[in-house]
Amino acid sequence: MKNIDTLLQARWVIPVDGRQSLLENHSIAIHHDKIIDILPTVRANTLYQANTTRNLEQHALIPGLINSHTHAAMSLFRGLADDLQLMDWLENHIWPAEAQHVNEAFVHTGTELAIAEMLRSGTTCFNDMYFYPDICAKVATDIGIRASVGLILIDFPTVWANNSEEYIDKGLTVFDHYKSSDLITTAFAPHAPYTVSDEPLQQIRTLSNELELSVHIHLHETAFEVEQARKHSAKRPLQRLHELGLLSPALQAIHMTQLLDDEIELLAANGSHVVHCPESNMKLASGICPVTKLIKAGVNVALGTDSSSSNNDLDMFGEMRSAALLAKISTMDATVLSADQVLQMATINGARALGIDDITGSLEVGKSADIVAVNFDSIEMLPVYNPVSHLVYSCSRENVTDVWVAGKQRLTDNVLNTIDETKLKQDCIHISDEVRKI
């Protein structure tokens, strides 16, 4: 028998391998942080002797969920300003609160809070955009979660930088520090077309090509954004980015609720990715991303929550359900966007958008052991006819019991292994008391 680190034995293994596989009574063998075998449990017991064996007889093992758009530290603004339109919410509430309260300590605690919530709900990788990306990367590394950290860029001064040159220089320092990390990747993160001018966007394009880094940007989020762009430049934002050379497989276009058919074709032709944030878009009344049209055109569509201040949670199970239901009612077609497709959006499609699908996003031999155990043994989950359907339409984040990132267990029987929850709660209360004073 071969000695290995970990053997996970489960009722079901759902690999999300492109074949809609559902493996019953199977095990996953993990050694040196990677999946080395997926096989029937009966056979696994004859081939492997593990240092740790988990018998998960009532569970499904799925790839770790990938939250493809977050502003992690903004979890500390959860519920601060609700029931508002996007620009009112942003300009009159969020930006003033950020100007007064955001600093390194705020970002550290807010990022830790977000990661705690994400791990408890089965997310093993997140794609972030916020100030102090160096702090976000450090917290993610210390806790042991995978992250794509956005190198933020905005035209105006903030607590992070004073001008585009400083944003880019400080971002490149973060890139250099983490370019050899096993868990952290980086991406350029210009905030939006209406907050970043042409010259820094051109610099980003050049650096993105040279360094092979993705570009993570809010785009076509609202009709107001598109109309203002047309009034200012006689161009829709996507046309402007295309003329600047930013449409490519490196582009992660977030929200995309306002799209014409020829713009969908343009995205597909350039291999760009779209990140759908259904709950934030609904809450802010921003619009509906035409997901089914994008998928039909061949565009890779991933799934994200946006921040807890506009969602107001980081629950990817809820996001999957919302994505499926919104697609059906918006097209008046109950057959569109199946449970299998939505699960792909939350896993392998996110990995493709982040450029890490060779590492994670599915349960396959050779990939990192980023794995989530979901308990199906509850009143709310019975009976079970189709486990994948249950994950999207019946499951909640409370069904997540165990999480592994790169083979290391980060959640065990609902308990976080690398976060002091008591201290985190105290830190959150202290900061929220200060925020209340604004």
N, C-alpha and C positions, 0 to 999 in steps of 0.2 A: 504494500500500500504506500502511496505517495504522501509524504507529510506536507500539509499546506497550512496557511494561516487561518482561513475561515471557510466554513461550509454552511450555506443557508439552504434549508429544506422547506419547501413551501407547497401549498395546495395548488397554486398557479404561478407560473412565470410568464409575464407579458413582455416580450423583448422589444416591441416596437421596431422591428427589423425590416419593415417594408413588405412583409408577407402576411400581415395580420395574424401572426402566430399566436396561439394560446397553448401553453405547455402545462399539462396537468401533472401533479405529483412529481415535480422536477426540482433539482437543486442547482445552486450556483457555487462553483468552487473559486475561491479568491486566494491569490498568493502575490506577495510583493505589490499590493495595491491594485492589481488588475484581475479581471475575470479570465480564468484559465480554462474553464469548462462550464457548460450548461448541459445537464444530462438527467435522465430519470433518477429519482432518489434511490431506488433499489440498486441501481448500478453504482451510484456515487458512494454508497456505503461499502462497496467492495473495493473501490479504487482509492479512496482518500481517507487519510487520518488527519483530522484538523485540530489545531490548537483550540479553536472555538467553533462549536457547532450550535446553530440556532434552529430549533424545530418550530416552524411557523405553519402549523397544519391548517389554520383557518385564514391564512393570509394570501394575498397576491403580492409578488415582487415586481416592481415596475422601475423603469429608469428614473433617476432623480429628475424632478421637474425643473425646468429652466425658465426663470422669470426674465423675459427679454427686454423689459424696460422698467427701471425703478429709479427713484430718488431716495435712497435708503434712509438718509438722516432726517428726511422730512417726516418720518414717523412721529417725531416729537411735535409736529403740527397737526396731528390727527384730530379732526373735529374742530379745528380752530375757526374755520370759515366755510360753512356749508350752504348749499342751496343758492349758489351764485353762478352767474355766467363766467366763462373762463377769464376774460380780461379784467373784469371787476374783481374776481377772486384773486388773480395774480397781482394786478397793479395796486389795488387798494388794501389788500390784506396780507398776502404771502410775502411780496417783496419788502414791505415795511417791517414785517416781523423778522425776516431774514437779516435786514440791515441792522436791527437792534440786538438780535440774539445769536446769530450764527458765528461760531468760532470753533477752534479745534476741539474743545471739550464737548460742545454741542454735537458736532459731527461724529465724534467718537461714540458718545452715548446713543445718539440716534441711529447710527449704523449698527451698533450692537443690538439695539432693540429690534430693528428690522430683521437682522440675521436670526435672532432668536425666534421671531414669528415665522420666518420662512422655513427654518429647519423643522419647527414643530408642525408645519403644514406640508412637508415633503419636498421643499425646494432645495436643491443642492448646488445651484449656480444662478447668479443674478447679473444683470447687465445694468450698470449704474451710471448716473449722470448727476454730479453735484459738486459743490465746492470742497476743497481739501481732499482731492482724490488720493493723496498719499495716506491720509488717515483712514479712509475707507479701505484701501488695500491692506494696511497694517492690521486693522481690526479683522478683516476677512481671513488674513493669514493666521493670526493668532487663534481665531476660533476654529479654523479649518474648513472653510467653505470655498467653493470655486466662485470666482468673480471676474467679469470683464469690467474694468474700471475706466470710466469715461474721463478724458482729459478735457475738462470744461473750457469753453471759449464763448465770451460775450463781449460786445463792443465796449460796454460801459464798466466803470470800476466797481469792484465788489471786495469783500473781505479776502478773497483769494488772490486777486491781481488787479492792476490798474489799467492795463491796456492790452491789446491783442498780442503784442510782442511778449509781454510778461506772461500772459496765459499760456502761450505756446512754449516759451522757455521752461516754465515750471512744469508744464505737462511732459515735456521731453525728459526732464529730470526723473519724473515718476516712471516713465517708460524705461529709461536706462536702468533704474533700480530694480525693476521687476521683470525684465525681459528674459531672465532665466528661471523664473518661478514656475513651479509645477501647478500652482492653483490660480495665479493671477495673470490675466492678460490685460492689455490696455487698448483703448480705441479713442480716436479723436471724437470730441463731443461738442461741436458747435450747437448752441442752444436751439436756435430756430432761424429761419431766413429773416425774420423781422427784428432780430437782435444781433445779427452778425452781417457785416458788410462784405462787399465783393473781395477786397484785397486779402483779408484774413482767410476767407473761404478758399481763395486760390492757393494761399500758402498751405492750407490743410490738404488740398488736393495733391500738391507736389509732395508733401511729407508722407501722406498716406501711400502714395505710389512707391516712394523710396523705402519706407519702413515696413510696407505691407500691413498697415493698420487699417481697421475698419473706421467708418465715419457714422456716428450715431447722432441723429438729428430729429427734432420735432418737425413735422412737415405736413402741410395741408390738414391741420388739425381742426380748423373751423372755417365756415364760409366767410366770416369776417376777415380772417387772415388772408385768404385768397383774394377777396375783393380789395382789401387795402393794398396788396401787392400790385394788383392790376392798375389801381389808381396812381400808385407811386411810380411804377416802371413800365406799365403797359404789358407786363408779363405775369403769368401765374408762377408761383414759387418753383414748381417742378421744372418749368421751362428755363427759369433762371439758373437753377442748379445744373441742368443739362448743358447749358451754354458755358458754364464754368468748368465743365468736365467732371462733375462729381457723381454722375450716374454711372455706376459700375457694380460689380459683385461685392465691392467693399461697403456699399451704402446700406445702412439700416434706417429705413424711413419709418418714423414712429407716428401712429394715429391714422393718417391718410383717409380721412372721412370724406374728403371732397375730391373725387377723381372722375375725369372724363374717360371715355373708352380709349381714346388715342393715348392718354397718359398711362393707362394700364398696359397698353401694348409697348409703350416706351420703357416702362419698368421691366417688363419681361425681356425685351430685346437686349437690355443692358445687364441683366442678371441681378438686379437690385432686390433687396429683401424688404418686406413690410412687417412691422410689428403691430399687431392688433391689440388695443386696450379697451375692450368693450365696456367694462363697468365705469371707468373714468369718463369715457366718451358719453355714456348715457347720463351720468350724474351731472356733468357740466353742460349737457345738451349740446355737445360739440358736433354730433352727427354720427353716421353709421359707416364704418369701413366696408366697402363692397367685397367682402372676403371671397364669396363664391366666384365672382368674376375674376378676381386676382388668381385664384387657384386654377380656374379653368384656362387662364392665359399662360399658366406655367410659372407664376411668381411664387417664390417661397414665402409663406406667411407664418410668422411665429406669434407667440402670445405673451403679453405682459400685463402687469397690474397698474402701472404708473405708481404714483406715490400714495402713501396712506393718508395724505392730506387731501386727496381728490378721489379716493376710491371707496371706502376708507380702510381697506385691509390689504394684505399681501397674500391672499388665499388663492392659489392657482387652481384649486378644485372648483371654487366658486367661479373663477374666471372661465374655466372650461365650460361649465354649464351655461353661463351667460353668453359665451360666444356661440354655442350651438343653438340656443333658443333665439338669440337675436338674428342669426342668419336665417332661421326658418320664418320668423314673423316678418322680417324685412323683405323677403322674397315671396312670401305666401306659398312656400313650398316646404313641406315637412320632410322631404327626402334629402335636402341639401345639408352639407356639413355634418357628416356622420360622427358618431362617438370615436371611431378609429381615427378619423381625420383630426378631430380636436385634440386627442391625446398626442398625435404626431406634432401638432402645433406647439404643445406644451413641453415637448421633449426634443426629438431629433430635428424638427424645423428650427427650434431655437438654437440648437448647436450649430446648424448650418449658417444661420444668420450671424452668429458670433465667430464663425470660422474655426470651430473646435469639434466638428462632427467626427473627426478621426479619433477623438479622445473620449467623448461622452455623448449622451443623447439617446443611446439605445443599449440594451444588454446583449453584448456580443463578445466573443472570445477576443482578447487582446485590448479591449477598451478598459478604461478606468472603472473601478467598482464604485460607481455612483448609483446607489440603489435605495429604494424606499419600500418599506413593508406596510401594506394596508390591510387592516383587520376587517374581514367580512363577517365575523361572528358577532353580529349585533342585530337587535330587532329591526333597526332601520335598513339593514342590508339584506334581509331575508325575504323570500327565497332568492337564490342566485341562478339565473338562467344564462346571463351573459355578463361575465366579469368586466369587460371593457365598457359596456353600457352602464354598469353600476358605478364605475369610476367617474363617469361624466355626469350622470343624471341622479344618482342616489348618494354618492359618497360625500363626506365632508372632511375637513382637515382633522377633525377629532378622531377619524379612523386611522390616521397615521400613527404607528407605534414606534417604528425604528427607522433610522436613517444612517446610511454610510456614505462618506465622501472619500474617494480614492482609497477605499478599503478600510478606512478608519470610522468607527462608529461614533456618530455625533449626537444621536438621540437613541436612548435605550429605554424601552417600555415607557415612553412619553416623558422621559427625563433628559434634559440637555446635559451633555457630558463636559462641555468646555466653556460654559457660561454660568456665572454666579447669578442665579435669578433673583435672589434676595437683594444683592447689591444693585443689580440693574434696575429693579423696581424703585429702590430708594433714589437712585440717580435721576430716573425719569420724573419722579414726583418733585424733586428739587428744581429741575429745569422748568417743568410745567408751572410751578409756582411763580417763577420769574416771568414766563411768557404771559401769564394772566394779568400782569401789571401793565401791559401795553394798552 
